Amino acid sequence: MFYAFPSICALLCVVTILYIFHKYKLGGGLLASPQSNRHNGGGGLIRVGGIIVGIIFFATLMLYDAFVFDQKTTIFFIGMFAFMIVGFLDDVNSLSWKTQIVMQVIIMIFITMYGINISYITNPFGGIILFESGIFYFIGIMILIFWVVCIINTLNWSDGMHGIFGGISAIASVTIGILSLREDVFQPPIALMSFVLTGALIGFLIIHLIGRRIIIGTAGTNFIGYVIAVLALFAGAKIGTALLVLMVPIVDAVYVLYSRFRNKVSIFSADTSHLHHRLLTIGWTKSKVLFVYYGLTLLGSSLALLTQSMNKFIVLFIYGVMLLISFVLFTKVVYDFEKVDKK
């Protein structure tokens, strides 16, 4: 009940509020997005999902007596709302990718100055790597900034079809929660935050997939990516765990970056070259695409929870290489399909 009650409350609150937005078509002015070649779902989508999820996530923890706010959690939530505001600005008036990256880095510099940092990470070859003093302290800060910014933008790129971002994020969040309760980690506050976020995300997915009008928006992808990235570090600095769970969008992002670089176009240009776009191109249904994304993410989650240290490093490498090879081969299939279709 310690974890179930607030998580269910978050789920029900998000469902109720988003249902009201959907039924009465609220937010259709300021936060309505036009048709674009990035998000597969049509025009007129309402970008309130992330804002509602963020507010309910914070309010649930704030009102739950068992959750203690200290200096570190306060700074954590300040960072969360800062990322949400940057995303909101992009939702209202599209910001350039350069502006967004700069603002993300500035926010991360601010929160590292006030106590959010990496003390250590698990060494895949055994033991831990400390970042507590001297040059190693600054290396830890650089790793933290790079890690959070990369996870935010990788997850943001996965938000191109209904259900992908919310589902992957929910699986990642619940995985971190389960990991936080393991005997070698055991951090109940991190588990509580992870499970509450999971509940809120499931609530969003219910309305998101049924109504297909309300999406998470950049405000949501920013704050959720930030929360998942930071909680993974708090949960025993398990970067390998987060990488395994998020391996599908990570490999997809890496391959898309390579393709854009090879074709000499901006690496941040919006297009339809992501895996879900290619699957839809050859005639897959959206349900089938979600099944593949969720299945591979659950596989990564299982591998993350069942392996440790050196074994996790080996599994991470093998799983990543297998996914990358699969993406390359599948891209050739899509290319051949498009050539035949054009004849």
N, C-alpha and C positions, 0 to 999 in steps of 0.2 A: 504493500500500500504506500510505502514511503515514496516510491518512484511512480507507481501506477496512477495514483490519484491526481497529482499535478499534471501528468502527461495527458490523461483523459480530459481533464479540465481544459487544457490548452487546445486539444483536438476539437472539443465541442464548441469552444468560443470562436475558433477560427472558422469552423463550418457555419456557425450561426451568422457571424458578421459577413462573411463572403457570400452567403446565400442571400442576405439582404441586399448587398451590393449588386448581385447578379439579377435578382428578381425585379428590383426597382431601377436597374440600369444606372446606378450611382457611379460617379467618377468618370462619366462618359465624355467630359469636356477636357479638363486639365490633364488627365492621365490616360487618354485614349491614343493608341499608337496607330499610325497609318499602315497601309499595306507596305511590306518590305520584302526584299529577296532573302532576308535572313531568317525570319521566324515563320515556320510553316503553320499557318492557322488562319490566314485572312486578315483583312483590315478591321479596324474598330476594336482591337483588343484592349482591355482595361488593365493597366499596370499597377493595381493596388495590392496584389497578392503578397508581395514581399514586405510592404509597409505594415499590413495587418499581422502577418506572421511575426515580424519583429516586435511589434508593440505587445502582442499577446505573450510571446516568449519572455519578454522583460517583465511584464505585469504579473505573470504567473509566478515567477521566481521572487519578485518583490513582495508579493502577498503571501508567500508560503513561509510560515514561521521557521521551518527547519533550515531554510537557506540563509546563510550568513553573508552579509555584505562587508568586505574588508577593503583595504586600499587597492589591492590587486584586482579584485572583481569590479570595483568602481571604475578603475582605469580601463578594464576590459570592456565594460559596457559603454563608456565614453567613446572608445574606439569603434565599437559596433555601430553606435548612432552616427558617428562621423562618416563611416563608410556608407551607411544608409542615405545620408544627406547627399553625398557625392553621387550616388546612384540615382537619387530622386532628381537631382539637377540634370542628369543625363536623360531621364525619362521625360522630363518636361521640355527640355531644350537640348537636344543631342550635343554632347561634348565630344571633342576630338579625342582619339585614343591617347595622344600625347598628354593632354590636360588631365585625363583620368589617371594615367600612370603616375604623373607628378604628384597629384593630390593623394593618391594611395600611398606613395612613398613618404610624403610629409606626415600623413596620419601615423604611419608606422614609426617614424622617427620620434614623434611626440610620445607615443605610448611606451616606447623603449626607454625614454628619458624618465618616465614615471613608474618604472618597475616591471613592465612586461618584457621579459627577456628569456633567453635560453641559458639555463645553468649547466646543462649537459645533454648529450644525446647518446643513445645506446650504440656501442661499437659492434658492428655485425661480426667482428672477429673475436668478440669477448670483452666484457667490462664496459666502461663508459668513457666518453670524451668530455672533459670539463671545459667550461667557458666562463670561469669565475673571475679571472684577473688578467691584467696585462693585455697583450695583443690578442689573446684568446677571447677576452671579453668582447672586443670590438668585432672579431670574426663571428662570434655568436650573434651579435646584433645584425650583421650583414646577412647571415644565414636566415635569421628570423624574417627580416624584411623581404628578402628574395623569396622565401618559402610562402609567406602569406600572399604577396602580390601575384605569384605564379598560380597558386591554388585558386584565388579569386577569379583570375582571368581565364584559367582553364575551365572552371565550372561555368563561367559566364558564356563561354563559347558552346557549351553543351546545351544551352537554352535555345535551341532552334526548332524544337518540335514539342508539342504538348506532352507533358509527363516525364520527359527525360531528366531534366534538372531536378525536379522535386523528388523523383524516385531515387536517383543516385545519391542525392544529399541525405534523404531519409535513411538509406542503407548505411551510408558513411557515419551518420550521427549515432545510430543505434549500435554500430560496431564499436565506436569509441566508448559508448556507454557500457557495453558489456566488458570491454577491455579494462575500463576503469574499476570494475568490481573484482578483477582477478586478484588473487592473493599477492602476487609480486608487484602490483600497482596500488590497488585499493585506495581510490580517491572518490568517495561518495559524492562530494559537491560537483565534480566533473561528470560523474554518471548522471546526477540529477539534471544538470544543464543539458546533457546530451539527450536524455529521454524526453525532456520537455520539448526540446527542439524537434525531436522525432514526431511527437504527438502533433505539434503545430504543423509540421510539414505534411503529415498524413491528412490532416484536416484540409489543408490547402489542396492536396491532390484530389480529394473527393470532389470538391467544387470545380477545380481546374479541369478534370477529365470529363465530368458530366456536362458542365455548361459550356466549356471550351471558349469562354469569352475573357475570363480573368486569368492573367499570367503573373509571373513572379516579378517581372520588371528588373531593371538594373539595380534598383534599391535593394531588392531581395537577393539577387545573385552576389552583390557586393557583401552584404552583411552576413549571409549564410556561409559564403566562402571563407570569410574572415573568422567566423565562429568555429567552423570545422577545422581550419588550419591551426588556430590557437589551441583549441581543446585537444587536438592530437598531440601537441607539444606538452600541454599540462598533464596529459595522461601518460606520464612516464617517458616523454619525448619520443614517442613511437612514430617517427617519420615513415619508417618502412611500412607500418600498418596502413597509414593514410595513403601511401603510394599504391599499395596493393588494391585497396578498395576503389580508388579513383583511377586505376590503370587504364580503363577504357577511354574516358575523356582525355587523359594525359597522352596516350598513344595517338588518339585522333588529332589532338592539338599539334603534336610534334609532326605528324605526317602532313597536316594541312600547312603548317609553317614551311616545311620543306618544299611542298608543291608550289606555294606562292613565291618562295624565294627562287625556285627553279624557273618559274614563269615570269619572273621579274615584275611582280606586282606587290603592292603594299601588303606586308604580313598581317596588317590589321584591317584590310578591306573586307567588307561583308560579301559573302558569296554562298554558293550552295555546294561546296566541296567536302563538307563534313560527312561522316559515315552515315548518319541518319538520312541526309539528303540523297546519298548514293543508293541506299537501300530502297528509298521511295521511288527513285528513278527507274529501277528495274521492276517495279510493280508490287513491292512488298506493302502490306497494309500497315497502318500505324500501330495496331495492336501487336503485330508480329515484330515490328522494330522495337517496341517497348519490351517485349518478351526477351529479345536478344540482349538489350542493354541491361535489364534487370537481372537476367540470368548470369551474365558475365560479371556484373558487379557483385552479386551474391557469391559467386565463385571466388572472387578476389577477397571478399569479406571472410569467407570460410578459411581460405588459405592464411589470411592474416591472423586469425584467432587460433589456428591450429599449429602454427609454426613459430619459432623463436630464434632470435639472434642470427647466427650464421646460416641456419636453415632458411630463415625468412629472406635473407639476402640472396641466396641461391634461387629460391622459389620466385622472388621478385624479378630477378634477371631472366629466368626461363619464361615466366608468364608474359613479361613485357616483350621479349623477342618473338614469342609465338603470336602475340596479338599484332605486332608490327608486320610480321611476314603475312599474316592473314589479311591485314589491311591492304598491303601491296598487291597480293594476288587478287583480292576482291576488286580493287580499283581497275585492274586489267580487264576483269570480267565486265565491269560497268562500261569501260571504254569500248570494248568489242560490241557490247549490246547497243550502245549509242551509234556506233558506225553502221551496224546492220539496220537499225531503226531509221536512219537517215536515207538509206538507199531506196 
